[in-house]
Amino acid sequence: MTTPSDPFAQFGQTLAFAERTLTAVLRQHLAQHQTTPETWYALQLIATRGPGLDREALSRDLQGSPNLDADSTRELLARLEADGLIRGEAEVDLTTAGQAVHRSLRESIAGPRNELLSQFDVAHIETTMRTLQAMTARAEEQLAVAR
């Protein structure tokens, strides 16, 4: 008979594999719309935290992405500005075109997301979100203390 593994020990690896797989699915879906996850993430942050999102705060959040650093974040924001999707110096907003692109992407992602999540009880999804949000907040506190 095998002894069940410690869920705490399995959690990190499970989370890492879930993140990797879901990111691959998102990349595949966004590629069909000629969009990168970094572009989607930037538009989503501006749409949900704006209007008037502090550019420095946005840059810090984007630099926390595994695929972006300070230089690539500057390049991304410059490209989004050149493409007419965002505007602003100290504070960043979506342009009308940026709002339309964001809305279109959000709607296209909703179908596959809802299909994937609909197999689970909503209460379990809510519990998972609260757990991950609380863990993230705790980890951010620990990081702040360690700095």
RONUDO-180672 format. One line per field, with one value per atom (N, C-alpha, C): x, y, z; residue number from 1; atom name. Coordinates in Angstrom, 3 decimals. Atoms other than C-alpha are relative to their C-alpha. Layout:
<atoms>
px = c(X|...)
py = c(Y|...)
pz = c(Z|...)
i = c(NUM|...)
at = c(CA|...)
</atoms>
This chain:
<atoms>
px = c(0.846|0.000|0.902|-0.782|1.300|-0.595|0.435|1.150|-0.274|0.279|-0.567|1.074|-1.002|1.871|-0.560|0.351|1.859|-0.497|0.515|-0.410|0.835|-0.830|1.820|1.223|-1.187|4.805|-0.343|0.415|2.843|-0.510|0.688|1.298|0.795|-0.812|4.159|0.140|-0.161|4.741|-1.329|1.322|1.008|-0.320|0.248|0.695|0.879|-0.921|3.746|-0.463|0.475|2.400|-1.307|1.257|-1.040|0.291|-0.341|0.481|0.618|-0.666|2.662|-0.998|0.972|-0.190|-1.026|1.003|-2.730|0.615|-0.681|-0.176|0.155|-0.121|0.414|-1.340|1.336|-3.348|-0.306|0.235|-3.577|0.841|-0.866|-0.601|-0.577|0.572|-2.203|-1.249|1.234|-5.543|0.318|-0.340|-4.000|0.710|-0.683|-1.824|-1.006|1.048|-5.035|-0.521|0.410|-5.705|1.208|-1.246|-2.111|0.372|-0.286|-1.572|0.883|-0.838|1.047|-0.624|0.492|0.249|0.446|-0.482|2.372|-0.882|0.910|0.175|-1.339|1.272|-2.956|0.103|-0.188|-1.601|0.054|-0.091|-0.727|-1.373|1.334|-4.147|-0.943|0.865|-5.875|0.301|-0.363|-3.946|-0.512|0.439|-4.708|-1.523|1.469|-8.381|-0.583|0.582|-8.943|0.471|-0.515|-6.781|-0.088|0.101|-7.322|-1.394|-0.853|-8.208|1.038|-1.045|-5.106|0.920|-0.911|-2.940|1.405|-1.358|0.452|0.952|-0.891|3.015|1.070|-1.036|5.653|-0.567|0.640|3.252|-0.280|0.255|2.233|1.294|-1.293|5.879|0.495|-0.425|6.672|-0.797|0.819|3.740|0.374|-0.363|4.700|1.370|-1.338|8.355|-0.015|0.135|7.130|-0.351|0.318|6.131|1.277|-1.206|8.523|0.649|-0.527|8.943|0.339|-0.281|9.454|1.008|-0.907|12.255|-0.199|0.175|12.729|0.041|-0.128|13.863|-1.178|1.106|11.201|-1.331|1.214|8.520|-0.091|-0.011|9.554|-0.349|0.283|9.500|-1.475|1.410|6.057|-0.896|0.839|4.558|0.172|-0.232|6.183|-0.740|0.711|4.741|-1.505|1.439|1.264|-0.395|0.251|1.505|0.061|-0.154|2.742|-1.179|1.155|-0.128|-1.310|1.190|-2.553|-0.930|0.838|-3.784|0.022|-0.097|-2.562|0.498|-0.487|-1.777|0.339|-0.312|-0.293|1.459|-1.381|3.007|0.077|-0.056|2.840|-1.154|1.174|-0.634|-0.406|0.283|-1.644|-1.476|1.384|-5.090|-0.051|0.269|-6.473|-0.638|0.689|-7.412|-1.306|1.231|-10.748|0.335|-0.436|-8.921|0.486|-0.469|-7.236|-1.154|1.190|-10.607|-0.667|0.627|-11.973|0.800|-0.844|-9.004|-0.121|0.121|-9.198|-1.337|1.340|-12.941|-0.088|0.025|-12.524|0.778|-0.803|-9.748|-0.680|0.677|-11.639|-1.169|1.139|-14.721|0.452|-0.469|-12.696|0.577|-0.565|-10.982|-1.102|1.074|-14.255|-0.562|0.593|-15.590|0.826|-0.828|-12.658|0.188|-0.144|-12.184|-1.233|1.238|-15.822|-0.201|0.106|-15.756|0.894|-0.940|-12.719|-0.494|0.390|-14.062|-1.391|1.385|-17.691|-0.125|0.049|-16.817|0.165|-0.235|-16.103|-1.106|0.966|-18.387|0.501|-0.372|-18.389|0.575|-0.502|-17.862|1.462|-1.392|-14.637|0.919|-0.792|-13.395|0.195|-0.098|-14.163|0.963|-0.913|-12.342|1.446|-1.343|-9.332|0.520|-0.421|-9.243|0.338|-0.285|-9.462|1.301|-1.222|-6.738|1.231|-1.146|-4.390|0.228|-0.149|-5.079|0.611|-0.551|-4.373|1.465|-1.397|-1.197|0.887|-0.767|-0.039|0.252|-0.155|-0.661|1.024|-0.953|1.245|1.413|-1.323|4.152|0.555|-0.450|4.293|0.449|-0.418|4.445|1.366|-1.279|7.305|1.123|-1.004|9.156|0.356|-0.234|8.740|0.864|-0.785|10.151|1.445|-1.335|13.107|0.850|-0.752|14.073|0.661)
py = c(-1.160|0.000|1.236|-1.223|3.466|1.034|-1.083|6.390|1.231|-1.204|9.476|1.064|-1.053|12.291|1.187|-1.211|15.459|1.042|-1.000|17.972|1.280|-1.203|20.832|-0.179|0.269|19.190|-0.017|0.090|18.679|1.329|-1.212|22.140|0.804|-0.837|24.076|-0.596|0.649|21.546|-0.017|0.003|21.256|1.384|-1.373|25.033|0.351|-0.288|25.277|-0.673|0.692|22.649|0.596|-0.640|24.270|1.320|-1.289|27.678|-0.207|0.263|26.265|-0.434|0.516|24.409|1.060|-1.029|27.222|1.146|-1.026|29.716|-0.473|0.538|27.432|0.087|-0.100|27.303|1.457|-1.424|31.097|0.483|-0.400|31.600|-0.483|0.574|29.300|0.778|-0.736|31.107|1.422|-1.371|34.591|0.057|0.044|33.580|0.008|-0.021|33.022|1.419|-1.401|36.723|0.924|-0.740|37.791|0.873|-0.718|38.799|-0.862|0.713|37.872|0.100|-0.112|37.139|1.291|-1.232|40.145|1.192|-1.058|42.430|-0.119|0.221|40.865|0.422|-0.312|41.212|1.508|-1.466|44.895|0.634|-0.560|45.691|-0.314|0.415|43.753|0.810|-0.799|45.565|1.424|-1.381|48.967|0.088|-0.015|48.113|-0.201|0.321|46.724|0.924|-0.872|49.137|1.480|-1.383|52.296|0.526|-0.835|54.783|0.743|-0.745|56.714|-0.876|0.899|53.752|0.588|-0.506|54.913|-0.840|0.711|54.021|-0.805|0.715|53.071|-1.272|1.181|50.712|-1.046|0.913|49.193|-0.680|0.565|48.723|-1.034|0.964|47.030|-1.298|1.209|44.644|-0.803|0.704|43.818|-0.655|0.561|43.275|-1.241|1.204|40.636|-1.226|1.103|38.518|-0.754|0.769|35.684|0.412|-0.306|36.994|1.464|-1.424|40.687|0.471|-0.694|42.733|1.495|-1.448|46.509|0.438|-0.411|46.848|-0.471|0.515|44.589|0.619|-0.692|46.303|1.364|-1.298|49.698|-0.174|0.272|48.233|-0.347|0.376|46.700|1.223|-1.192|49.949|0.968|-0.864|51.906|-0.537|0.602|49.461|0.195|-0.192|49.658|1.448|-1.418|53.454|0.250|-0.184|53.356|-0.616|0.656|50.997|0.708|-0.773|53.529|-0.665|0.723|51.214|0.614|-0.668|53.189|1.419|-1.377|56.807|0.405|-0.565|58.808|-0.140|0.007|59.621|-0.586|0.475|59.384|-0.951|0.857|57.820|-0.532|0.674|55.328|-0.386|0.386|54.760|-0.757|0.590|52.651|1.063|-0.846|54.579|-0.697|0.635|53.886|-1.291|1.208|51.436|-1.060|0.929|49.859|-0.648|0.549|49.438|-1.043|0.944|47.732|-1.300|1.195|45.357|-0.791|0.680|44.571|-0.728|0.592|43.936|-1.246|1.124|41.664|-1.199|1.080|39.659|-0.602|0.478|39.442|-0.914|0.807|38.115|-1.314|1.231|35.601|-0.978|0.849|34.291|-0.579|0.416|34.037|-1.369|1.284|31.099|-1.190|1.124|28.715|-0.050|-0.045|29.881|-0.586|0.483|29.252|-1.490|1.429|25.881|-0.817|0.705|24.834|-0.011|-0.107|26.078|-0.563|0.410|24.994|-1.424|1.368|21.409|-0.059|-0.047|22.549|0.763|-0.707|23.678|1.429|-1.410|27.498|0.267|-0.197|27.328|-0.448|0.470|25.350|0.995|-1.004|27.901|1.226|-1.163|30.726|-0.267|0.357|28.899|-0.006|0.024|28.325|1.418|-1.394|32.018|0.676|-0.619|33.144|-0.546|0.618|30.685|0.566|-0.520|31.837|1.480|-1.424|35.516|0.185|-0.102|35.022|-0.444|0.461|33.042|1.049|-1.029|35.740|1.186|-1.127|38.490|-0.334|0.420|36.547|-0.054|0.092|35.841|1.388|-1.369|39.518|0.683|-0.552|40.515|-0.535|0.608|38.082|0.551|-0.584|39.417|1.421|-1.386|42.997|0.053|0.036|42.114|-0.408|0.502|40.285|1.034|-1.011|43.329|0.900)
pz = c(0.000|0.000|0.000|0.048|-0.847|0.944|-0.892|1.549|-0.838|0.776|0.140|0.249|-0.113|-0.552|0.761|-0.722|1.498|-0.995|0.942|-0.323|-0.011|-0.036|0.856|-0.904|0.811|-0.843|-1.488|1.399|-4.077|-0.553|0.434|-4.188|-1.017|0.885|-5.803|-1.383|1.299|-8.558|-0.755|0.631|-9.242|-0.557|0.438|-9.442|-1.206|1.108|-11.727|-1.291|1.199|-14.135|-0.510|0.412|-14.153|-0.708|0.605|-14.881|-1.375|1.278|-17.657|-1.072|0.966|-19.334|-0.386|0.298|-19.028|-0.807|0.789|-20.368|-1.444|1.359|-23.373|-0.730|0.593|-24.003|-0.347|0.253|-23.683|-1.182|1.116|-26.029|-1.333|1.216|-28.592|-0.418|0.296|-28.359|-0.480|0.380|-28.521|-1.348|1.294|-31.487|-1.143|1.020|-33.442|-0.230|0.096|-32.809|-0.180|0.228|-33.630|1.205|-1.242|-30.000|0.887|-0.964|-27.416|1.389|-1.373|-23.775|0.674|-0.613|-22.812|-0.391|0.450|-24.922|0.716|-0.687|-23.457|1.463|-1.410|-19.934|0.217|-0.129|-20.452|-0.191|0.239|-21.923|1.155|-1.110|-19.142|1.264|-1.169|-16.408|-0.123|0.204|-17.894|0.075|0.007|-18.439|1.391|-1.310|-14.958|1.114|-1.057|-12.951|-0.351|0.442|-14.993|0.234|0.843|-16.135|0.839|-0.680|-15.285|0.823|-0.713|-14.258|-0.023|-0.127|-13.001|-0.855|0.923|-15.696|0.736|-0.759|-13.124|0.634|-0.606|-11.326|-1.075|1.111|-14.663|-0.429|0.402|-15.625|1.005|-1.030|-12.301|-0.108|0.121|-12.714|-1.240|1.229|-16.290|0.121|-0.171|-15.324|0.881|-0.813|-12.874|-0.820|0.901|-15.863|-0.349|0.324|-16.705|-1.320|1.329|-20.260|-0.210|0.153|-19.582|1.038|-0.909|-18.079|-0.250|0.130|-17.883|-1.465|1.398|-21.516|-0.843|0.816|-23.029|0.408|-0.430|-20.922|-0.659|0.686|-22.300|-1.478|1.415|-25.812|-0.208|0.098|-25.245|0.099|-0.181|-23.967|-1.172|1.158|-26.807|-1.229|1.132|-29.344|0.129|-0.212|-27.789|-0.265|0.304|-27.997|-1.503|1.447|-31.604|-0.763|0.630|-32.467|0.322|-0.326|-30.985|0.995|-0.963|-28.210|1.395|-1.294|-25.181|-0.198|0.025|-24.378|1.425|-1.300|-21.540|0.361|-0.469|-19.935|1.403|-1.391|-16.129|0.309|-0.172|-16.271|-1.365|1.263|-18.941|-0.056|0.266|-20.429|-1.322|1.304|-23.233|-0.885|0.970|-26.348|-0.377|0.480|-28.024|-0.747|0.719|-30.305|0.988|-1.022|-27.260|0.747|-0.662|-25.557|-0.888|0.928|-28.667|-0.097|0.060|-28.927|1.299|-1.283|-25.210|0.103|-0.081|-25.379|-0.891|0.937|-28.419|0.552|-0.578|-26.762|1.218|-1.208|-23.465|-0.371|0.432|-25.276|-0.632|0.638|-27.294|1.019|-1.053|-24.162|0.888|-0.911|-22.225|-0.354|0.395|-24.252|0.453|-0.438|-23.781|1.521|-1.462|-20.168|0.673|-0.609|-19.325|-0.249|0.300|-21.068|0.924|-0.878|-19.052|1.448|-1.405|-15.707|0.301|-0.252|-16.167|0.530|-0.512|-15.254|1.529|-1.441|-11.676|0.709|-0.836|-8.886|0.226|-0.149|-8.703|1.391|-1.366|-4.927|0.108|-0.037|-5.484|-0.707|0.718|-8.010|0.882|-0.889|-5.578|1.155|-1.088|-2.785|-0.496|0.575|-5.032|-0.205|0.212|-5.986|1.321|-1.302|-2.358|0.583|-0.522|-1.384|-0.705|0.749|-4.160|0.274|-0.321|-3.439|1.379|-1.358|0.269|0.024|0.062|-0.487|-0.647|0.692|-2.892|0.917|-0.930|-0.344|1.076|-1.039|2.327|-0.550|0.609|-0.016|-0.312|0.271|-1.061|1.290|-1.300|2.618|0.391|-0.357|3.188|-0.875|0.884|0.141|0.416|-0.417|1.358|1.247|-1.240|4.769|-0.319|0.340|3.179|-0.731|0.756|1.084|0.944)
i = c(1|1|1|2|2|2|3|3|3|4|4|4|5|5|5|6|6|6|7|7|7|8|8|8|9|9|9|10|10|10|11|11|11|12|12|12|13|13|13|14|14|14|15|15|15|16|16|16|17|17|17|18|18|18|19|19|19|20|20|20|21|21|21|22|22|22|23|23|23|24|24|24|25|25|25|26|26|26|27|27|27|28|28|28|29|29|29|30|30|30|31|31|31|32|32|32|33|33|33|34|34|34|35|35|35|36|36|36|37|37|37|38|38|38|39|39|39|40|40|40|41|41|41|42|42|42|43|43|43|44|44|44|45|45|45|46|46|46|47|47|47|48|48|48|49|49|49|50|50|50|51|51|51|52|52|52|53|53|53|54|54|54|55|55|55|56|56|56|57|57|57|58|58|58|59|59|59|60|60|60|61|61|61|62|62|62|63|63|63|64|64|64|65|65|65|66|66|66|67|67|67|68|68|68|69|69|69|70|70|70|71|71|71|72|72|72|73|73|73|74|74|74|75|75|75|76|76|76|77|77|77|78|78|78|79|79|79|80|80|80|81|81|81|82|82|82|83|83|83|84|84|84|85|85|85|86|86|86|87|87|87|88|88|88|89|89|89|90|90|90|91|91|91|92|92|92|93|93|93|94|94|94|95|95|95|96|96|96|97|97|97|98|98|98|99|99|99|100|100|100|101|101|101|102|102|102|103|103|103|104|104|104|105|105|105|106|106|106|107|107|107|108|108|108|109|109|109|110|110|110|111|111|111|112|112|112|113|113|113|114|114|114|115|115|115|116|116|116|117|117|117|118|118|118|119|119|119|120|120|120|121|121|121|122|122|122|123|123|123|124|124|124|125|125|125|126|126|126|127|127|127|128|128|128|129|129|129|130|130|130|131|131|131|132|132|132|133|133|133|134|134|134|135|135|135|136|136|136|137|137|137|138|138|138|139|139|139|140|140|140|141|141|141|142|142|142|143|143|143|144|144|144|145|145|145|146|146|146|147|147|147)
at = c(N|CA|C|N|CA|C|N|CA|C|N|CA|C|N|CA|C|N|CA|C|N|CA|C|N|CA|C|N|CA|C|N|CA|C|N|CA|C|N|CA|C|N|CA|C|N|CA|C|N|CA|C|N|CA|C|N|CA|C|N|CA|C|N|CA|C|N|CA|C|N|CA|C|N|CA|C|N|CA|C|N|CA|C|N|CA|C|N|CA|C|N|CA|C|N|CA|C|N|CA|C|N|CA|C|N|CA|C|N|CA|C|N|CA|C|N|CA|C|N|CA|C|N|CA|C|N|CA|C|N|CA|C|N|CA|C|N|CA|C|N|CA|C|N|CA|C|N|CA|C|N|CA|C|N|CA|C|N|CA|C|N|CA|C|N|CA|C|N|CA|C|N|CA|C|N|CA|C|N|CA|C|N|CA|C|N|CA|C|N|CA|C|N|CA|C|N|CA|C|N|CA|C|N|CA|C|N|CA|C|N|CA|C|N|CA|C|N|CA|C|N|CA|C|N|CA|C|N|CA|C|N|CA|C|N|CA|C|N|CA|C|N|CA|C|N|CA|C|N|CA|C|N|CA|C|N|CA|C|N|CA|C|N|CA|C|N|CA|C|N|CA|C|N|CA|C|N|CA|C|N|CA|C|N|CA|C|N|CA|C|N|CA|C|N|CA|C|N|CA|C|N|CA|C|N|CA|C|N|CA|C|N|CA|C|N|CA|C|N|CA|C|N|CA|C|N|CA|C|N|CA|C|N|CA|C|N|CA|C|N|CA|C|N|CA|C|N|CA|C|N|CA|C|N|CA|C|N|CA|C|N|CA|C|N|CA|C|N|CA|C|N|CA|C|N|CA|C|N|CA|C|N|CA|C|N|CA|C|N|CA|C|N|CA|C|N|CA|C|N|CA|C|N|CA|C|N|CA|C|N|CA|C|N|CA|C|N|CA|C|N|CA|C|N|CA|C|N|CA|C|N|CA|C|N|CA|C|N|CA|C|N|CA|C|N|CA|C|N|CA|C|N|CA|C|N|CA|C|N|CA|C|N|CA|C|N|CA|C|N|CA|C|N|CA|C|N|CA|C|N|CA|C|N|CA|C|N|CA|C|N|CA|C|N|CA|C|N|CA|C|N|CA|C|N|CA|C|N|CA|C|N|CA|C)
</atoms>
